[in-house]
Amino acid sequence: REVDIHVDWVGFSIPNEFVVGYGLDYNEIYRNLPFIGVLRPTIYQGT
């Protein structure tokens, strides 16, 4: 769902892509990466 919200500070903005690293994971992997990375669509689309 989408909600309009006012924020005072934005840490960073990213495009609408699946990101992993620094605690963000996909299928319980990639969360220990020491950086934020974009996951290739072939990984989560199963092709």
PyMOL Python script that loads the backbone (N, CA, C, O; Angstrom):
from pymol import cmd

cmd.read_pdbstr("""\
ATOM      1  N   ARG A   1       0.838  -1.173   0.000  1.00  0.00           N
ATOM      2  CA  ARG A   1       0.000   0.000   0.000  1.00  0.00           C
ATOM      3  C   ARG A   1       0.879   1.230   0.000  1.00  0.00           C
ATOM      4  O   ARG A   1       2.033   1.174   0.426  1.00  0.00           O
ATOM      5  N   GLU A   2       0.354   2.318  -0.464  1.00  0.00           N
ATOM      6  CA  GLU A   2       1.097   3.571  -0.504  1.00  0.00           C
ATOM      7  C   GLU A   2       0.427   4.583   0.405  1.00  0.00           C
ATOM      8  O   GLU A   2      -0.799   4.697   0.435  1.00  0.00           O
ATOM      9  N   VAL A   3       1.246   5.316   1.143  1.00  0.00           N
ATOM     10  CA  VAL A   3       0.755   6.319   2.082  1.00  0.00           C
ATOM     11  C   VAL A   3       1.590   7.577   1.898  1.00  0.00           C
ATOM     12  O   VAL A   3       2.817   7.506   1.832  1.00  0.00           O
ATOM     13  N   ASP A   4       0.934   8.725   1.815  1.00  0.00           N
ATOM     14  CA  ASP A   4       1.675   9.989   1.782  1.00  0.00           C
ATOM     15  C   ASP A   4       2.214  10.270   3.173  1.00  0.00           C
ATOM     16  O   ASP A   4       1.476  10.221   4.156  1.00  0.00           O
ATOM     17  N   ILE A   5       3.503  10.565   3.251  1.00  0.00           N
ATOM     18  CA  ILE A   5       4.124  10.833   4.541  1.00  0.00           C
ATOM     19  C   ILE A   5       5.184  11.916   4.357  1.00  0.00           C
ATOM     20  O   ILE A   5       5.895  11.939   3.352  1.00  0.00           O
ATOM     21  N   HIS A   6       5.280  12.794   5.318  1.00  0.00           N
ATOM     22  CA  HIS A   6       6.315  13.826   5.304  1.00  0.00           C
ATOM     23  C   HIS A   6       7.476  13.347   6.171  1.00  0.00           C
ATOM     24  O   HIS A   6       7.288  12.966   7.326  1.00  0.00           O
ATOM     25  N   VAL A   7       8.670  13.370   5.602  1.00  0.00           N
ATOM     26  CA  VAL A   7       9.862  12.990   6.363  1.00  0.00           C
ATOM     27  C   VAL A   7      10.784  14.191   6.471  1.00  0.00           C
ATOM     28  O   VAL A   7      10.869  15.004   5.551  1.00  0.00           O
ATOM     29  N   ASP A   8      11.470  14.299   7.593  1.00  0.00           N
ATOM     30  CA  ASP A   8      12.403  15.401   7.794  1.00  0.00           C
ATOM     31  C   ASP A   8      13.760  15.130   7.148  1.00  0.00           C
ATOM     32  O   ASP A   8      14.417  16.054   6.667  1.00  0.00           O
ATOM     33  N   TRP A   9      14.175  13.873   7.137  1.00  0.00           N
ATOM     34  CA  TRP A   9      15.488  13.519   6.602  1.00  0.00           C
ATOM     35  C   TRP A   9      15.372  12.274   5.735  1.00  0.00           C
ATOM     36  O   TRP A   9      14.649  11.337   6.073  1.00  0.00           O
ATOM     37  N   VAL A  10      16.080  12.267   4.626  1.00  0.00           N
ATOM     38  CA  VAL A  10      16.156  11.093   3.760  1.00  0.00           C
ATOM     39  C   VAL A  10      17.609  10.645   3.743  1.00  0.00           C
ATOM     40  O   VAL A  10      18.498  11.417   3.385  1.00  0.00           O
ATOM     41  N   GLY A  11      17.848   9.395   4.129  1.00  0.00           N
ATOM     42  CA  GLY A  11      19.216   8.876   4.138  1.00  0.00           C
ATOM     43  C   GLY A  11      19.769   8.747   2.734  1.00  0.00           C
ATOM     44  O   GLY A  11      20.882   9.195   2.458  1.00  0.00           O
ATOM     45  N   PHE A  12      19.008   8.144   1.853  1.00  0.00           N
ATOM     46  CA  PHE A  12      19.361   8.054   0.443  1.00  0.00           C
ATOM     47  C   PHE A  12      18.125   7.633  -0.323  1.00  0.00           C
ATOM     48  O   PHE A  12      17.203   7.050   0.248  1.00  0.00           O
ATOM     49  N   SER A  13      18.103   7.919  -1.591  1.00  0.00           N
ATOM     50  CA  SER A  13      17.006   7.518  -2.477  1.00  0.00           C
ATOM     51  C   SER A  13      17.542   6.502  -3.468  1.00  0.00           C
ATOM     52  O   SER A  13      18.672   6.617  -3.943  1.00  0.00           O
ATOM     53  N   ILE A  14      16.721   5.504  -3.778  1.00  0.00           N
ATOM     54  CA  ILE A  14      17.124   4.484  -4.735  1.00  0.00           C
ATOM     55  C   ILE A  14      15.998   4.283  -5.739  1.00  0.00           C
ATOM     56  O   ILE A  14      14.844   4.604  -5.452  1.00  0.00           O
ATOM     57  N   PRO A  15      16.326   3.754  -6.915  1.00  0.00           N
ATOM     58  CA  PRO A  15      15.268   3.432  -7.874  1.00  0.00           C
ATOM     59  C   PRO A  15      14.434   2.262  -7.363  1.00  0.00           C
ATOM     60  O   PRO A  15      14.799   1.622  -6.376  1.00  0.00           O
ATOM     61  N   ASN A  16      13.342   1.986  -8.014  1.00  0.00           N
ATOM     62  CA  ASN A  16      12.448   0.899  -7.624  1.00  0.00           C
ATOM     63  C   ASN A  16      13.051  -0.438  -8.070  1.00  0.00           C
ATOM     64  O   ASN A  16      12.620  -1.027  -9.061  1.00  0.00           O
ATOM     65  N   GLU A  17      14.058  -0.903  -7.318  1.00  0.00           N
ATOM     66  CA  GLU A  17      14.724  -2.162  -7.606  1.00  0.00           C
ATOM     67  C   GLU A  17      14.853  -2.957  -6.311  1.00  0.00           C
ATOM     68  O   GLU A  17      14.726  -2.401  -5.220  1.00  0.00           O
ATOM     69  N   PHE A  18      15.103  -4.252  -6.433  1.00  0.00           N
ATOM     70  CA  PHE A  18      15.254  -5.132  -5.279  1.00  0.00           C
ATOM     71  C   PHE A  18      16.680  -4.994  -4.764  1.00  0.00           C
ATOM     72  O   PHE A  18      17.630  -5.388  -5.440  1.00  0.00           O
ATOM     73  N   VAL A  19      16.830  -4.435  -3.568  1.00  0.00           N
ATOM     74  CA  VAL A  19      18.163  -4.236  -3.007  1.00  0.00           C
ATOM     75  C   VAL A  19      18.419  -5.203  -1.857  1.00  0.00           C
ATOM     76  O   VAL A  19      17.496  -5.613  -1.153  1.00  0.00           O
ATOM     77  N   VAL A  20      19.686  -5.558  -1.680  1.00  0.00           N
ATOM     78  CA  VAL A  20      20.108  -6.475  -0.624  1.00  0.00           C
ATOM     79  C   VAL A  20      21.378  -5.937   0.018  1.00  0.00           C
ATOM     80  O   VAL A  20      22.044  -5.059  -0.530  1.00  0.00           O
ATOM     81  N   GLY A  21      21.702  -6.475   1.185  1.00  0.00           N
ATOM     82  CA  GLY A  21      22.913  -6.089   1.905  1.00  0.00           C
ATOM     83  C   GLY A  21      22.584  -5.282   3.137  1.00  0.00           C
ATOM     84  O   GLY A  21      21.479  -4.752   3.259  1.00  0.00           O
ATOM     85  N   TYR A  22      23.539  -5.180   4.063  1.00  0.00           N
ATOM     86  CA  TYR A  22      23.359  -4.460   5.330  1.00  0.00           C
ATOM     87  C   TYR A  22      22.063  -4.862   6.038  1.00  0.00           C
ATOM     88  O   TYR A  22      21.344  -4.000   6.544  1.00  0.00           O
ATOM     89  N   GLY A  23      21.764  -6.148   6.077  1.00  0.00           N
ATOM     90  CA  GLY A  23      20.576  -6.625   6.777  1.00  0.00           C
ATOM     91  C   GLY A  23      19.372  -6.837   5.881  1.00  0.00           C
ATOM     92  O   GLY A  23      18.408  -7.477   6.301  1.00  0.00           O
ATOM     93  N   LEU A  24      19.394  -6.329   4.677  1.00  0.00           N
ATOM     94  CA  LEU A  24      18.306  -6.558   3.724  1.00  0.00           C
ATOM     95  C   LEU A  24      18.612  -7.843   2.977  1.00  0.00           C
ATOM     96  O   LEU A  24      19.717  -8.009   2.460  1.00  0.00           O
ATOM     97  N   ASP A  25      17.645  -8.757   2.913  1.00  0.00           N
ATOM     98  CA  ASP A  25      17.949 -10.036   2.285  1.00  0.00           C
ATOM     99  C   ASP A  25      16.921 -10.443   1.252  1.00  0.00           C
ATOM    100  O   ASP A  25      15.864  -9.828   1.112  1.00  0.00           O
ATOM    101  N   TYR A  26      17.263 -11.491   0.536  1.00  0.00           N
ATOM    102  CA  TYR A  26      16.340 -12.184  -0.354  1.00  0.00           C
ATOM    103  C   TYR A  26      16.473 -13.663  -0.027  1.00  0.00           C
ATOM    104  O   TYR A  26      17.565 -14.228  -0.089  1.00  0.00           O
ATOM    105  N   ASN A  27      15.356 -14.280   0.320  1.00  0.00           N
ATOM    106  CA  ASN A  27      15.345 -15.715   0.620  1.00  0.00           C
ATOM    107  C   ASN A  27      16.390 -16.078   1.680  1.00  0.00           C
ATOM    108  O   ASN A  27      17.022 -17.132   1.609  1.00  0.00           O
ATOM    109  N   GLU A  28      16.558 -15.196   2.650  1.00  0.00           N
ATOM    110  CA  GLU A  28      17.476 -15.356   3.777  1.00  0.00           C
ATOM    111  C   GLU A  28      18.957 -15.408   3.379  1.00  0.00           C
ATOM    112  O   GLU A  28      19.785 -15.917   4.135  1.00  0.00           O
ATOM    113  N   ILE A  29      19.287 -14.886   2.205  1.00  0.00           N
ATOM    114  CA  ILE A  29      20.691 -14.773   1.817  1.00  0.00           C
ATOM    115  C   ILE A  29      20.981 -13.333   1.389  1.00  0.00           C
ATOM    116  O   ILE A  29      20.062 -12.549   1.155  1.00  0.00           O
ATOM    117  N   TYR A  30      22.232 -13.005   1.293  1.00  0.00           N
ATOM    118  CA  TYR A  30      22.741 -11.683   0.900  1.00  0.00           C
ATOM    119  C   TYR A  30      22.668 -10.638   2.009  1.00  0.00           C
ATOM    120  O   TYR A  30      23.146  -9.521   1.805  1.00  0.00           O
ATOM    121  N   ARG A  31      22.094 -10.944   3.166  1.00  0.00           N
ATOM    122  CA  ARG A  31      21.937  -9.911   4.204  1.00  0.00           C
ATOM    123  C   ARG A  31      23.254  -9.503   4.842  1.00  0.00           C
ATOM    124  O   ARG A  31      23.341  -8.419   5.418  1.00  0.00           O
ATOM    125  N   ASN A  32      24.274 -10.335   4.757  1.00  0.00           N
ATOM    126  CA  ASN A  32      25.556 -10.010   5.387  1.00  0.00           C
ATOM    127  C   ASN A  32      26.511  -9.253   4.475  1.00  0.00           C
ATOM    128  O   ASN A  32      27.665  -9.032   4.842  1.00  0.00           O
ATOM    129  N   LEU A  33      26.054  -8.855   3.303  1.00  0.00           N
ATOM    130  CA  LEU A  33      26.924  -8.074   2.424  1.00  0.00           C
ATOM    131  C   LEU A  33      27.275  -6.753   3.099  1.00  0.00           C
ATOM    132  O   LEU A  33      26.413  -6.143   3.731  1.00  0.00           O
ATOM    133  N   PRO A  34      28.514  -6.303   2.981  1.00  0.00           N
ATOM    134  CA  PRO A  34      28.921  -5.046   3.619  1.00  0.00           C
ATOM    135  C   PRO A  34      28.602  -3.821   2.761  1.00  0.00           C
ATOM    136  O   PRO A  34      29.238  -2.777   2.905  1.00  0.00           O
ATOM    137  N   PHE A  35      27.627  -3.948   1.877  1.00  0.00           N
ATOM    138  CA  PHE A  35      27.218  -2.851   0.997  1.00  0.00           C
ATOM    139  C   PHE A  35      25.770  -3.087   0.576  1.00  0.00           C
ATOM    140  O   PHE A  35      25.235  -4.179   0.767  1.00  0.00           O
ATOM    141  N   ILE A  36      25.143  -2.077   0.011  1.00  0.00           N
ATOM    142  CA  ILE A  36      23.809  -2.211  -0.567  1.00  0.00           C
ATOM    143  C   ILE A  36      23.991  -2.493  -2.048  1.00  0.00           C
ATOM    144  O   ILE A  36      24.670  -1.741  -2.747  1.00  0.00           O
ATOM    145  N   GLY A  37      23.390  -3.569  -2.527  1.00  0.00           N
ATOM    146  CA  GLY A  37      23.501  -3.932  -3.936  1.00  0.00           C
ATOM    147  C   GLY A  37      22.140  -4.200  -4.539  1.00  0.00           C
ATOM    148  O   GLY A  37      21.171  -4.448  -3.820  1.00  0.00           O
ATOM    149  N   VAL A  38      22.067  -4.151  -5.849  1.00  0.00           N
ATOM    150  CA  VAL A  38      20.830  -4.435  -6.576  1.00  0.00           C
ATOM    151  C   VAL A  38      20.858  -5.895  -6.997  1.00  0.00           C
ATOM    152  O   VAL A  38      21.820  -6.357  -7.610  1.00  0.00           O
ATOM    153  N   LEU A  39      19.800  -6.613  -6.665  1.00  0.00           N
ATOM    154  CA  LEU A  39      19.702  -8.026  -7.025  1.00  0.00           C
ATOM    155  C   LEU A  39      19.240  -8.146  -8.474  1.00  0.00           C
ATOM    156  O   LEU A  39      18.291  -7.479  -8.887  1.00  0.00           O
ATOM    157  N   ARG A  40      19.904  -8.983  -9.229  1.00  0.00           N
ATOM    158  CA  ARG A  40      19.515  -9.191 -10.628  1.00  0.00           C
ATOM    159  C   ARG A  40      18.125  -9.822 -10.684  1.00  0.00           C
ATOM    160  O   ARG A  40      17.828 -10.731  -9.908  1.00  0.00           O
ATOM    161  N   PRO A  41      17.273  -9.351 -11.591  1.00  0.00           N
ATOM    162  CA  PRO A  41      15.919  -9.914 -11.701  1.00  0.00           C
ATOM    163  C   PRO A  41      15.911 -11.417 -11.964  1.00  0.00           C
ATOM    164  O   PRO A  41      14.971 -12.099 -11.555  1.00  0.00           O
ATOM    165  N   THR A  42      16.931 -11.951 -12.634  1.00  0.00           N
ATOM    166  CA  THR A  42      16.955 -13.390 -12.898  1.00  0.00           C
ATOM    167  C   THR A  42      17.018 -14.201 -11.611  1.00  0.00           C
ATOM    168  O   THR A  42      16.626 -15.368 -11.601  1.00  0.00           O
ATOM    169  N   ILE A  43      17.503 -13.608 -10.526  1.00  0.00           N
ATOM    170  CA  ILE A  43      17.588 -14.305  -9.244  1.00  0.00           C
ATOM    171  C   ILE A  43      16.201 -14.477  -8.634  1.00  0.00           C
ATOM    172  O   ILE A  43      15.859 -15.573  -8.191  1.00  0.00           O
ATOM    173  N   TYR A  44      15.401 -13.420  -8.603  1.00  0.00           N
ATOM    174  CA  TYR A  44      14.103 -13.511  -7.936  1.00  0.00           C
ATOM    175  C   TYR A  44      12.951 -13.820  -8.883  1.00  0.00           C
ATOM    176  O   TYR A  44      11.835 -14.058  -8.421  1.00  0.00           O
ATOM    177  N   GLN A  45      13.184 -13.825 -10.192  1.00  0.00           N
ATOM    178  CA  GLN A  45      12.133 -14.211 -11.128  1.00  0.00           C
ATOM    179  C   GLN A  45      12.254 -15.675 -11.524  1.00  0.00           C
ATOM    180  O   GLN A  45      11.364 -16.221 -12.177  1.00  0.00           O
ATOM    181  N   GLY A  46      13.345 -16.307 -11.134  1.00  0.00           N
ATOM    182  CA  GLY A  46      13.517 -17.733 -11.372  1.00  0.00           C
ATOM    183  C   GLY A  46      13.791 -18.113 -12.815  1.00  0.00           C
ATOM    184  O   GLY A  46      13.521 -19.243 -13.221  1.00  0.00           O
ATOM    185  N   THR A  47      14.326 -17.181 -13.597  1.00  0.00           N
ATOM    186  CA  THR A  47      14.624 -17.513 -14.994  1.00  0.00           C
ATOM    187  C   THR A  47      16.104 -17.552 -15.220  1.00  0.00           C
ATOM    188  O   THR A  47      16.552 -17.815 -16.336  1.00  0.00           O
TER     189      THR A  47
END
""", "prot")
cmd.dss("prot")
cmd.show_as("cartoon", "prot")
cmd.util.cbc("prot")
cmd.orient("prot")
